[in-house]
Amino acid sequence: MKRTLSILILALLSSLAVAQNAAAANQAVISFSAPTTYTDGTPITAALSYGVWQGLSGAVKTKVATITTTTSTITTGLLSGKTYCWQVDASDGAQTSALSNEACKTFAPPVPSTVTITVQ
């Protein structure tokens, strides 16, 4: 009997850190809950790897990371004013799950630290 691997991402974006000093320094910490059973309820005993997919809202996503020893990763170089979305898949070596639910975040432009007004 072939088992189907399913991944339920409970909190894809459990933490999101944004550096405000420059658009190129914007970062997202992507973390998720690992599946423990196949869709038929059988426990997963194989080592899993996870693919992290990223793209702008409404655009095609590309795989930006493959992780094997953790359930989190950091993506960098995100641009201010853009909305990014992420999804995750899981693989047991024999099969790969469908993509998880999508989580999106809009990166606001940095706020200036000081404003100078000159009155003439």
Secondary structure in CASP SS format (residue, H / E / C, confidence):
PFRMAT SS
TARGET T0000
AUTHOR 0000-0000-0000
METHOD secondary structure of the structure
MODEL  1
M C 1.00
K C 1.00
R C 1.00
T C 1.00
L C 1.00
S C 1.00
I C 1.00
L C 1.00
I C 1.00
L C 1.00
A C 1.00
L C 1.00
L C 1.00
S C 1.00
S C 1.00
L C 1.00
A C 1.00
V C 1.00
A C 1.00
Q C 1.00
N C 1.00
A C 1.00
A H 1.00
A H 1.00
A H 1.00
N E 1.00
Q E 1.00
A E 1.00
V E 1.00
I E 1.00
S E 1.00
F C 1.00
S C 1.00
A C 1.00
P C 1.00
T C 1.00
T E 1.00
Y C 1.00
T C 1.00
D C 1.00
G C 1.00
T C 1.00
P E 1.00
I C 1.00
T C 1.00
A C 1.00
A C 1.00
L C 1.00
S E 1.00
Y E 1.00
G E 1.00
V E 1.00
W E 1.00
Q E 1.00
G E 1.00
L E 1.00
S C 1.00
G C 1.00
A C 1.00
V C 1.00
K C 1.00
T E 1.00
K E 1.00
V E 1.00
A E 1.00
T E 1.00
I E 1.00
T C 1.00
T C 1.00
T C 1.00
T C 1.00
S E 1.00
T E 1.00
I E 1.00
T E 1.00
T E 1.00
G E 1.00
L E 1.00
L C 1.00
S C 1.00
G C 1.00
K C 1.00
T E 1.00
Y E 1.00
C E 1.00
W E 1.00
Q E 1.00
V E 1.00
D E 1.00
A E 1.00
S E 1.00
D C 1.00
G C 1.00
A C 1.00
Q C 1.00
T E 1.00
S C 1.00
A C 1.00
L C 1.00
S C 1.00
N C 1.00
E C 1.00
A E 1.00
C E 1.00
K E 1.00
T E 1.00
F C 1.00
A C 1.00
P C 1.00
P C 1.00
V C 1.00
P C 1.00
S C 1.00
T C 1.00
V C 1.00
T C 1.00
I C 1.00
T C 1.00
V C 1.00
Q C 1.00
END
